[in-house]
Amino acid sequence: MAYELYEQLGELPDAIVYPTGGGTGLVGMWKAFGEMQSMGWTRKKPRLISVQAEGCAPVVKAFQEGAQVTAPWPDARTAAYGLRVPSPIGGFLCLRALRETNGTAVAVPEAEIASAAAELSRRSGVDVCPEGGAAWWALQWLRNSNFLAATDRVVVFNTGTGLKYR
């Protein structure tokens, strides 16, 4: 059944942009794509991209420094509550997932999060949470920096509703 559904969906995306708090969602996708690969369902995994707010970016910092583990983020601050995780439980696994898939990690300026969420809400008709706005901003930044090509098929995760912020 799962394989039939996979065949109906077609190829995997080239990249996944995921707002990362504790890291378990990113790690879960990495594990699932690894299992799909070992079963022969796909030849490669999508590039995984971790998105955090500049005010709390332990995965981004560790990734940029080439560290194997994340360090607790002092004085974590962001209005995107799902990204305010100063010591992510899955931090070390996030780093492995990013490196194994040739992904990256992006810290989004706090001032950009709300406007990016509003823009994505207008464009999609979905009430986007700040975490999803951060992921949307990161996609634009990654395309502008040529990390992602305009032709890459990308999934951007919105991990909640904007209603919880009103």
JOSULGI-V588855 format. One record per backbone hydrogen bond with DSSP energy under -1.0 kcal/mol. CO is the residue of the C=O (numbers start at 1). NH is the residue of the N-H. If there is no record, write none. Layout:
BEGIN
CO/NH, CO/NH
END
This chain:
BEGIN
1/5, 2/6, 3/7, 4/8, 5/9, 6/10, 14/47, 15/155, 16/49, 17/157, 18/51, 22/90, 23/27, 24/28, 25/29, 26/30, 27/31, 28/32, 29/33, 30/34, 31/35, 32/36, 33/37, 34/38, 35/39, 36/41, 37/40, 47/16, 48/104, 49/18, 50/106, 51/20, 52/108, 53/56, 55/77, 57/61, 58/62, 59/63, 60/64, 61/65, 62/67, 63/66, 79/81, 80/83, 81/84, 83/85, 86/73, 88/91, 90/94, 91/95, 92/96, 93/97, 94/98, 95/99, 96/100, 97/101, 98/103, 99/102, 104/50, 106/52, 108/54, 109/112, 110/113, 112/116, 113/117, 114/118, 115/119, 116/120, 117/121, 118/122, 119/123, 120/124, 121/125, 126/128, 127/162, 129/133, 130/134, 131/135, 132/136, 133/137, 134/138, 135/139, 136/140, 137/141, 138/142, 139/143, 140/144, 141/145, 142/147, 142/148, 143/146, 149/152, 153/14, 153/15, 155/17, 162/165, 163/166
END
